[in-house]
Amino acid sequence: MQALDLAIRNFAVAEHLLRLEELFAGAAAYQPAEGLSLALCTELALPSGTAFHHVKNSRAVMGVQGSVSVPSCLTTSKGLDFLLRQAVVVSCSALESFVWDILRENALTVIKVRGRKADESLRNITLTMEDYISLEDYTDPDARLREIILKRFERGTLYDSAKIDEVMKILTVRDFWGDVTKEIGLDAGTIRSQLSDLIQRRNYIAHRADRPEDNTPEDQLDPHGLRPITFAWTNTRVSTAKAFVQAAAASVEAAMKQLETIIQQKEEQRLAQQTMVATPKEPALFAMAEAVTNPAPEFGAQPTEQEEAPDFVRVFEDAL
């Protein structure tokens, strides 16, 4: 499933951003013992006495060659919060892309099975004259129809979690939130709330650079005058969004397997009907064919259409 693969790669970027913040947050400049600088000179093959910038926190000690400047954000209070905000943007984009990609990926399957009973958003897809004519130029008309559908469902923006419900309804997923809650282990209300938090925060970051409302009290701002953000808050919602995407993909895949089974059955019926069109009109041959295709009950269960076709052909050829 390409939609899921792409989403997981995007979530991996968000997780790297979180790990970077976790590793370097709270770092401050310090003056180490002389032995550390000498060891660094040896390890880096630098002349003895080379100057270093030394930075550490409770998780790491860093020695940076003096000719290289240390970014001020590394040692400034809450200076690495931009990594958390970027993780919010990336993970929300992963969620948003997944919702639209999985719809575009499976819309044709839904149309093939549901037809006129498909969701209104699929029934109302219109074809231009150019689209209609182009169908004849493809050896596989379904491939062209899929392209037309994908074009109609360009990626949109998620403003809340309600759009997710609309997409899952189109894809005929019956108990979507039941499947998701069972897979993740959180109730639907919690999942919806955390996804909405992520989407809303992404919108604040994208459209307001995460600046608060003008009348927000100063004690509710971070040292840079922005909305406060923490590793725990971000990590929880990114993790929930990733787990949600994985659970949603599994739920949609199960629904699509059912639809694909129906498509396969319809195709088998169509081929069987085409075969039966060749039934001969000669009474004797027809009787012989009937004897094969419709055996008496005492000889066993009624054969399927797939079994009838080869037997009929054999009898017809023998008669000739």
Phi and psi in degrees as a GROMACS rama.xvg file:
@    title "Ramachandran Plot"
@    xaxis  label "Phi"
@    yaxis  label "Psi"
@TYPE xy
-63.5163  -36.7999  GLN-2
-58.6805  -43.8027  ALA-3
-69.4481  -43.8462  LEU-4
-58.1719  -44.9012  ASP-5
-65.0954  -42.2428  LEU-6
-62.0688  -43.3186  ALA-7
-63.6687  -38.2214  ILE-8
-64.1583  -39.0329  ARG-9
-68.3605  -39.0168  ASN-10
-65.1332  -31.0177  PHE-11
-62.3733  -37.1805  ALA-12
-62.949  -45.2168  VAL-13
-60.9337  -40.4613  ALA-14
-67.0168  -35.4262  GLU-15
-63.8892  -40.5103  HIS-16
-62.5062  -40.7615  LEU-17
-64.8193  -40.9159  LEU-18
-66.3072  -36.6316  ARG-19
-63.817  -44.5065  LEU-20
-63.6346  -42.1278  GLU-21
-63.1577  -37.2617  GLU-22
-71.379  -44.0861  LEU-23
-101.978  -9.45484  PHE-24
-60.8786  139.431  ALA-25
82.6384  9.9447  GLY-26
-71.3661  148.615  ALA-27
-147.205  151.383  ALA-28
-69.4536  147.531  ALA-29
-155.65  166.763  TYR-30
-110.676  109.39  GLN-31
-82.0257  176.303  PRO-32
-66.3431  153.682  ALA-33
-60.1737  -30.2898  GLU-34
-61.9631  -31.3421  GLY-35
-66.7956  -42.2809  LEU-36
-63.7102  -39.7218  SER-37
-64.3925  -40.1034  LEU-38
-64.7416  -39.4863  ALA-39
-65.1167  -40.6543  LEU-40
-59.9849  -39.6908  CYS-41
-67.3897  -47.8105  THR-42
-64.4954  -35.625  GLU-43
-95.3913  4.63789  LEU-44
55.9605  46.7528  ALA-45
-109.661  156.529  LEU-46
-60.6501  145.25  PRO-47
-60.1001  136.414  SER-48
93.4617  1.40821  GLY-49
-59.1885  137.593  THR-50
-77.8019  145.825  ALA-51
-134.117  151.003  PHE-52
-94.1944  130.873  HIS-53
-114.664  127.821  HIS-54
-134.823  141.545  VAL-55
-152.14  158.433  LYS-56
-137.935  -164.717  ASN-57
-74.383  -5.20695  SER-58
-119.147  -19.0425  ARG-59
-152.576  152.163  ALA-60
-122.05  129.168  VAL-61
-125.211  136.863  MET-62
-119.648  118.523  GLY-63
-114.508  129.253  VAL-64
-53.9418  139.081  GLN-65
-59.0317  -27.2458  GLY-66
-75.3596  -9.15597  SER-67
-108.243  125.426  VAL-68
-77.7788  145.13  SER-69
-91.6864  123.881  VAL-70
-55.128  135.459  PRO-71
-62.0739  -28.059  SER-72
-63.8307  -22.9944  CYS-73
-69.0406  -31.509  LEU-74
-113.595  3.8911  THR-75
-90.2948  142.634  THR-76
-59.4436  126.28  SER-77
61.123  21.6171  LYS-78
-71.7009  -20.3516  GLY-79
-99.1861  11.2726  LEU-80
-64.0034  -20.1488  ASP-81
-62.3274  -27.3473  PHE-82
-66.9184  -37.984  LEU-83
-66.9758  -41.8943  LEU-84
-65.4035  -38.759  ARG-85
-66.6548  -35.0265  GLN-86
-63.8534  -37.2966  ALA-87
-61.7995  -47.0815  VAL-88
-63.749  -46.0203  VAL-89
-65.0877  -45.9105  VAL-90
-67.652  -35.8931  SER-91
-68.1363  -37.8677  CYS-92
-64.5439  -37.2305  SER-93
-63.174  -43.8747  ALA-94
-63.8191  -46.0377  LEU-95
-62.5013  -46.5978  GLU-96
-63.649  -39.2013  SER-97
-60.8843  -45.7568  PHE-98
-58.9757  -44.8497  VAL-99
-76.4816  -38.1548  TRP-100
-65.0147  -39.6923  ASP-101
-71.1476  -28.6047  ILE-102
-69.3144  -48.6156  LEU-103
-63.0173  -34.2355  ARG-104
-69.979  -29.5984  GLU-105
-118.75  1.32824  ASN-106
-60.6533  -40.1794  ALA-107
-64.1286  -39.0813  LEU-108
-60.658  -43.3007  THR-109
-62.8344  -44.0637  VAL-110
-62.4629  -42.0485  ILE-111
-60.2048  -37.5343  LYS-112
-88.2055  -47.0506  VAL-113
-83.4857  -30.4241  ARG-114
55.8206  -124.417  GLY-115
-67.2581  -15.8725  ARG-116
-91.734  2.56931  LYS-117
-66.5841  165.272  ALA-118
-58.0961  150.754  ASP-119
-55.6327  -36.6003  GLU-120
-63.0908  -26.6744  SER-121
-86.9825  -38.3823  LEU-122
-63.2627  -29.6791  ARG-123
-89.7772  8.11472  ASN-124
-64.1931  129.102  ILE-125
-110.222  147.335  THR-126
-111.115  133.156  LEU-127
-76.1056  166.329  THR-128
-59.2196  -38.32  MET-129
-62.4754  -41.9633  GLU-130
-61.5247  -45.0089  ASP-131
-62.285  -45.85  TYR-132
-65.4835  -36.6817  ILE-133
-65.7502  -22.8059  SER-134
-60.8598  -32.9961  LEU-135
-74.5804  -19.6071  GLU-136
-85.7158  -7.1467  ASP-137
-99.2126  135.75  TYR-138
-66.2577  -28.8361  THR-139
-117.29  95.155  ASP-140
-57.759  -30.6088  PRO-141
-62.7757  -35.625  ASP-142
-63.6162  -41.8037  ALA-143
-68.8285  -40.7628  ARG-144
-62.8487  -36.8112  LEU-145
-63.4698  -40.4968  ARG-146
-61.4067  -41.0116  GLU-147
-64.3744  -42.1962  ILE-148
-63.7425  -44.6075  ILE-149
-60.2133  -37.157  LEU-150
-65.4545  -36.1366  LYS-151
-71.9993  -29.6597  ARG-152
-105.134  64.1838  PHE-153
-67.2328  155.403  GLU-154
-57.7109  136.848  ARG-155
-115.214  -175.155  GLY-156
-105.933  133.843  THR-157
-85.5979  118.179  LEU-158
-99.0747  -18.5251  TYR-159
-163.583  176.974  ASP-160
-76.8307  -7.24077  SER-161
-63.0077  -33.793  ALA-162
-61.8931  -31.2032  LYS-163
-61.9833  -42.3258  ILE-164
-61.1484  -40.085  ASP-165
-62.8287  -43.9601  GLU-166
-65.5858  -42.7584  VAL-167
-67.703  -30.3429  MET-168
-66.308  -42.3829  LYS-169
-60.2569  -38.8878  ILE-170
-83.3815  8.1842  LEU-171
60.8609  30.3632  THR-172
-81.098  115.204  VAL-173
-73.6512  -59.9545  ARG-174
-110.905  63.9882  ASP-175
-59.3588  -54.6034  PHE-176
-67.8321  -28.5418  TRP-177
-64.5474  -42.7621  GLY-178
-63.2852  -43.9847  ASP-179
-66.9709  -46.3725  VAL-180
-63.5326  -37.0477  THR-181
-64.8278  -38.2294  LYS-182
-74.869  -41.6203  GLU-183
-84.5839  -36.059  ILE-184
92.029  10.8407  GLY-185
-117.458  152.221  LEU-186
-73.444  158.907  ASP-187
-59.7806  -38.1186  ALA-188
-61.2956  -41.6119  GLY-189
-66.7533  -43.1272  THR-190
-63.1931  -47.8941  ILE-191
-58.6926  -44.3021  ARG-192
-61.6595  -44.0914  SER-193
-70.6108  -37.1842  GLN-194
-65.2612  -41.2462  LEU-195
-64.7236  -39.137  SER-196
-57.8489  -45.4782  ASP-197
-64.2674  -45.4191  LEU-198
-64.9228  -44.6864  ILE-199
-64.6994  -40.7698  GLN-200
-68.2792  -37.1052  ARG-201
-59.8047  -41.0946  ARG-202
-64.3627  -40.3182  ASN-203
-62.4798  -43.3479  TYR-204
-67.4498  -43.6874  ILE-205
-71.3426  -37.1298  ALA-206
-102.996  -19.4307  HIS-207
-130.138  9.39669  ARG-208
56.2498  27.8711  ALA-209
65.0673  22.9629  ASP-210
-76.8249  142.304  ARG-211
-79.5104  178.109  PRO-212
-66.1314  154.614  GLU-213
-60.7168  -30.5383  ASP-214
-94.4066  14.9464  ASN-215
-70.9894  128.913  THR-216
-59.4998  147.712  PRO-217
-63.3484  -30.4815  GLU-218
-71.5352  -5.2758  ASP-219
-105.602  13.6123  GLN-220
-112.041  158.888  LEU-221
-85.3535  176.935  ASP-222
-59.1767  -16.3315  PRO-223
-103.658  9.38663  HIS-224
77.6391  19.0754  GLY-225
-108.253  173.263  LEU-226
-65.3402  132.515  ARG-227
-63.6209  145.402  PRO-228
-143.728  143.288  ILE-229
-125.829  160.117  THR-230
-62.2599  -44.9085  PHE-231
-60.6878  -45.3231  ALA-232
-61.3851  -46.9374  TRP-233
-68.3038  -46.014  THR-234
-61.4429  -40.4897  ASN-235
-61.4706  -45.7694  THR-236
-75.6445  -33.5293  ARG-237
-66.2857  -42.5203  VAL-238
-63.594  -41.2891  SER-239
-65.426  -42.0121  THR-240
-63.0196  -41.5408  ALA-241
-65.3436  -45.5577  LYS-242
-63.0819  -36.61  ALA-243
-63.0739  -45.8259  PHE-244
-61.275  -43.2725  VAL-245
-64.078  -42.1166  GLN-246
-68.3223  -40.0856  ALA-247
-63.845  -40.5874  ALA-248
-61.7641  -41.7385  ALA-249
-65.3277  -39.6845  ALA-250
-65.8392  -44.4704  SER-251
-66.358  -40.3692  VAL-252
-60.06  -41.4796  GLU-253
-63.7876  -40.9316  ALA-254
-65.4671  -40.015  ALA-255
-69.1092  -32.2796  MET-256
-62.9873  -38.5425  LYS-257
-64.5693  -42.8405  GLN-258
-66.8811  -39.9325  LEU-259
-65.4236  -32.9507  GLU-260
-63.4295  -40.9014  THR-261
-64.2903  -42.7086  ILE-262
-60.2477  -43.0333  ILE-263
-64.0045  -41.4856  GLN-264
-64.5246  -41.2714  GLN-265
-62.5116  -40.1709  LYS-266
-66.4505  -40.72  GLU-267
-63.5603  -40.5638  GLU-268
-64.3121  -39.7106  GLN-269
-64.0136  -43.9491  ARG-270
-65.6674  -38.3514  LEU-271
-64.9551  -39.8111  ALA-272
-65.7362  -38.7814  GLN-273
-62.839  -37.8128  GLN-274
-66.0011  -40.7098  THR-275
-71.0657  -18.4283  MET-276
-61.77  -26.8933  VAL-277
-80.5162  11.7488  ALA-278
-58.3443  128.122  THR-279
-70.8214  155.524  PRO-280
-94.1083  -14.2794  LYS-281
-63.091  127.984  GLU-282
-54.9647  -45.5703  PRO-283
-63.9791  -45.2531  ALA-284
-66.3329  -38.038  LEU-285
-63.2761  -41.3411  PHE-286
-64.1035  -40.474  ALA-287
-64.6234  -39.9646  MET-288
-65.7515  -40.0432  ALA-289
-63.134  -37.4345  GLU-290
-62.3105  -31.2877  ALA-291
-84.2493  -46.4294  VAL-292
-77.8235  -21.6159  THR-293
-132.671  69.5285  ASN-294
-65.407  154.243  PRO-295
-64.2579  152.551  ALA-296
-54.8588  -35.4252  PRO-297
-68.3777  -15.1955  GLU-298
-87.7479  -0.0881944  PHE-299
131.221  -177.612  GLY-300
-69.9492  156.736  ALA-301
-61.2764  127.261  GLN-302
-70.8049  156.212  PRO-303
-78.9525  167.948  THR-304
-64.901  -30.8479  GLU-305
-64.6123  -30.9838  GLN-306
-79.4267  -29.8789  GLU-307
-65.9328  -41.7216  GLU-308
-57.6047  -52.2208  ALA-309
-66.2591  -36.7224  PRO-310
-65.0006  -41.5889  ASP-311
-62.302  -45.0321  PHE-312
-60.5753  -40.4606  VAL-313
-63.474  -46.1711  ARG-314
-63.8613  -42.2208  VAL-315
-63.2623  -42.2899  PHE-316
-67.5891  -38.754  GLU-317
-64.5572  -37.7828  ASP-318
-65.4941  -35.4496  ALA-319
